[in-house]
Amino acid sequence: TIMALVWMYLEKQPDEKIANHAWFTFWYVLPTLPMFVAFPFLLPRLGFALTLLASALLSLACFALLSVALRHFGIDLL
């Protein structure tokens, strides 16, 4: 993310676009955090492919829940 922010700055992107990138990066990282907790737990039980699929689905579900919750505070992620 830091490299992306620097790259955007060097490309003379508007400050608003750079700030938006940082803002949305924060909100998109949050729903992936449970995946990093579940992955090591699931890996020995399901194998790599199913663990990866389950982790992706968990992240999607967490993103959907976060998106709905944040709408109540005026933050629209979609």
JOZINOR-V356107 format. One record per residue. OMEGA is omega in radians with two decimals (999 if undefined). NEAR is the number of other ideal C-beta (glycine too) atoms within 10 Angstrom. Layout:
BEGIN
omega & near
OMEGA & NEAR
OMEGA & NEAR
END
This chain:
BEGIN
omega & near
3.13 & 10
3.11 & 7
3.12 & 7
3.12 & 12
3.10 & 15
-3.14 & 11
3.12 & 11
3.12 & 16
-3.13 & 11
3.07 & 8
3.10 & 9
3.07 & 6
3.11 & 14
3.13 & 9
-3.13 & 9
3.14 & 8
3.12 & 10
3.12 & 17
3.11 & 11
3.12 & 12
3.13 & 14
-3.13 & 13
-3.10 & 11
3.06 & 12
3.10 & 12
-3.07 & 9
3.13 & 14
3.09 & 13
-3.07 & 10
-3.10 & 12
3.09 & 19
-3.08 & 15
3.10 & 11
3.12 & 14
-3.12 & 19
3.03 & 10
-3.09 & 11
-3.02 & 15
-3.12 & 15
3.10 & 9
-3.07 & 10
-3.02 & 19
-3.13 & 15
-3.10 & 8
-3.03 & 9
-3.02 & 14
-3.00 & 10
-3.03 & 10
-3.14 & 8
3.08 & 12
3.11 & 19
3.11 & 15
3.13 & 12
3.13 & 17
3.10 & 20
3.12 & 12
3.07 & 11
3.12 & 18
3.10 & 18
3.13 & 13
3.12 & 12
3.10 & 16
3.14 & 17
3.13 & 13
3.13 & 11
-3.13 & 16
3.12 & 15
-3.12 & 10
-3.09 & 10
3.09 & 14
3.12 & 12
3.12 & 7
3.09 & 7
3.11 & 6
-3.11 & 13
-3.10 & 8
-3.10 & 14
999 & 6
END
